Every structure is written in structure tokens, then in C-alpha cells.
Amino acid sequence: MATLLLHSGQPSVKLLKQAADPSIVFSRSYVPGNWDCVIRWGNATPTEARCVELNNASALKRLYSRSLAANLLAVNRIPFQTASSSAQTVQRTPVVYRIHIADMSPISVSAVLRGKFRTITEYTSPRIERAIRVARRTLYCLGLHFGRVDLGITETRALKVISVSAAPPLTQALAKLYARALTAMTNRRLSTRSIDPGTVVLGADPEFVMFSPSLKRVVFASDFFSKDGLVGYDSQSYYRDRRNHPIAEIRPRPSSSPAHVVSEMREALRLALQKTARVHTVWLAGSQPLRNYTTGGHIHFTGVPLSYELVRALDNYLAIPCMLIENSKRAAGRRPRYGFLGDIRTKPHGGFEYRTPASWLVAPHFAEAVLYLAKLIAVEHRSLSADLLSSPDAAADFYKAKKERFRPHIPKLWADLERTRYYETCKEKIRILRRLIDHRKTWQDRTDIKKRWGL
């Protein structure tokens, strides 16, 4: 495996070189050769290498362009320190987190305590989890595979991006962490071993709201369901009162078979119907089935390593087709506060949750189609290279559900899917998505899902 690491002569690169695999060639300029991978440690010099690239030149140029980077962060609603902000503003920030991310996962987290950075080894506190999510989103929307994000906490307790580095200064310990992470990232991308579909397990927690026609209001899920279990309520509370929770969600048992997950979902909905038998309600799913109430179709993945390319493939090959069959107005109403690009959360038990799509619980055939497509992408993401959402304009149009920007790309996206091995397994299941897109149809998100599920 031939790997070239391009740097710009940063002082601490020598520590990275000492910690890295001896076979990696370090250089300040491109060295012609038959490279398998080029790693860019902040060096955006154009090259003609056609191989795997980590932190490619276009991503670095986005980072180094203040206006482009600011636009990308703004479109994705990530608060950031503007170039015009004074240094005193940064100094007044009560706490600063310094987070190093590689392939969507933290490799080092520090917090300013008593004026010094202190390493944090446990990432389980809500504050640390939230900081990691913001750091991860920041690098992802800039198109970076790895880097450092400094975060401050404002007077309103909101996190703000202070700075981003694709070539952070290193200590000896940090150099070892990066060397290990870069080797793992390279090996993962150059592996010739295909992903076994049987090892990819899917779970889900799609949401819905219950509306009472007689009361003419939403019936709170927390009045009928517990927080946990096969049927429960989402943690989002009504006007943050922390007592009344309007959004219901079902949590089918995970399976490597999307069809089995759908079957489990039907059983969960039957249980929900039993628990709410004393009242007549209409159940609604989709993007924003009722004003001020949004629902998501979160999908859980285990058995497939989390990576930047996997999340990008999910955004391009799953989120875009799903957006094209949503009601445009309601889809735009949901995003980007909910369902932003690259919206993932890692899970303590392993795996991760992809949270960008709206609730596909509107009908069983949609649920099955989305889950089969999600599995196809997880299994075959290494060969799915579309990148339609990396510019501020494209991201903004996705959030606003401006469908005409993306319709012309569907034939190419679908052709990519058709070239994969797993496509034959699921082509009949996912065909409905393509048919609706081609006929400019949307799912019926104002119909009671109980009827659609035969309940």
C-alpha cells in the first residue's frame, strides 16, 4: 500500500512522521508515483493523482476560503466566530472545547478548565456529546475527513465554532492518535473485502403524532406511552415543559432483514393502538404533519463501520430521493432544525443513528423501500461516490426542498445503485421511490397511517 502524506512544513509534522507507519512518504510537494492514497495535512496543492484522498484539495479550499466556509456553516445552521469578531469575544467565552475528529469519530477531546486544556476520557455527558456532534457536523459540512474544531460556549449557552484546522499542532500523544486514525482510515478505504449484507443490521425509531378531531388538538404521546419500550415518546417536550411529550415513536427490534424490521413495526403499531383504544385519534407521519410538529424517520446501523463516505452516500442516495417524494412546504418547514445533512448520532452499544430523513412511517411500502435502500447504501457505499450537496447553494436548496435542482441527477444516482451487487436483492422494493420521483408524486402525509398499515 503506497501512501503519500502532503504537508506544508508545519513544525509538528515531524512528530506525526515519527508516529506514522514507516512506509508513508511525507512530502511538501506532490511526488509522482503509483499512490494508493494521498493524505493532505493541510496542503491544498492540486495534483493529478487518481486515488483515495483524505481531506482532498477542494475541501481544504473550502476551509481556507473565509466566505465559503462561513456560508457552509451558516446554511447548516452551525454558529461560528466571524472573521470580524474581536479576540476579546473569544476570551470572554466561558468554556472552550478542543475536539479532534477522524472519520466522524472523536479521537481526542479536551476542555478548558482553570485556564488550561484538560483531556476528557469519558464522552457520556450531554455537554460533551453535544460538543462532539457540533464538531463532527462542522468537519462534515466542510468536506473534511479529519481535523480539529475549537468550540466556545456563548452567554446563551449555545456552542459556537471558534476555529477549524485541517493540520492542527500536535503533541507526541496526539501525533500517535492521528497516526493510528489515519492508518485505519486508509486501510478501510483500500480494503478489497466486500461488506457482507448479513452483518449489516438495521433498526429504526420512526415518529408520528396523534391528532384528536373532536378536541382539535394533538394528543400527547406521553399520556399513553412510557419513555422506553417498543412504543414510546420522543424526548422533545411541549414548549419545553419537560412533562408533556407530543411525538410518539416505535422501536422495532433490529434485524439484518429490512422486511423483518417492517413486520416488527407493524406489531409495534398494533401495540400502540391497544394502548390508545380509549380515544379516537388520527395518526400522522411525514415531515411536518401538523404545524409546529415535525417527525423523523431515524435509521440505526450496526455491523458497518461509520465513515465520512458512508454518511455522504446516505445524504446523496437516500436523503435526496426521500426529499423528492415529500411535500415541499412541509419538508422545508422541518429542515434544517431537524434532519440536517450528515445528521448522525453514535450509540453506546455500537453503531450509529442516521437522522436526516423525515418519517417514512406514512405507509408500509414506503418504510420497506427506505429501509431496503438504506441497507443497499450501507453495503455498497464504497462504490457510491456522488457528492451533490457540498456547496452552500446545494445545501440550501436541499433544506428548502427545491426539488428541480436535484431531479436531473436522479438517473445518475439510480444508475450508480443499479451497478451494485445488492441492487438485485432490493430493486423491486425500492422501485416505488423512483416511480414517484419520475411522476412528480409525493407521499400522502395527511392520511391516517393506521389505515395505510391495515390497523
Buried (B, 14 or more C-beta within 10 A) or exposed (E): EBBBBBBBEBEBBEBBBEBBEEEBBBEEEBBEEEBBBBBBBBBBEEBEBEBBBBBBBBBBBBBEEEEBBBBBBBBBEBBBBEEEEEEEBBEEBEBBBBBBBBBBBBBBBBBBEEEEEEEBEEBEEEBBEEBBBBBBBBBBBBBBBBBBBBBBBBEEEEBBBBBBBBBBEBEEEBBBBBBBBBBBBBEBBBEEEEBEBEEBBBBBBBBBBBBEEEEEEBBBBBBBBEEEEBBBBBEBBBEEEEEBBBBBBBBBEBBBBBEBBBBBBBBBBBBBBEBBEEEEBBBBBBBBBBEEBBBBBBBBBBBBBBBBBBBBBBBBBBBBBBBBBBBBEBBBBBBBEBBBBBBBBBEEEEBBBBBBBBBBBBBBBBBBBBBBBBBBBBBBBBEBEBBBBBBBEBBBBBBBBBBEBBEEEBEEBBEBBEEBEBBEBBBEBBEBBBEBBEEEEBBBBEBBBBEBBEE
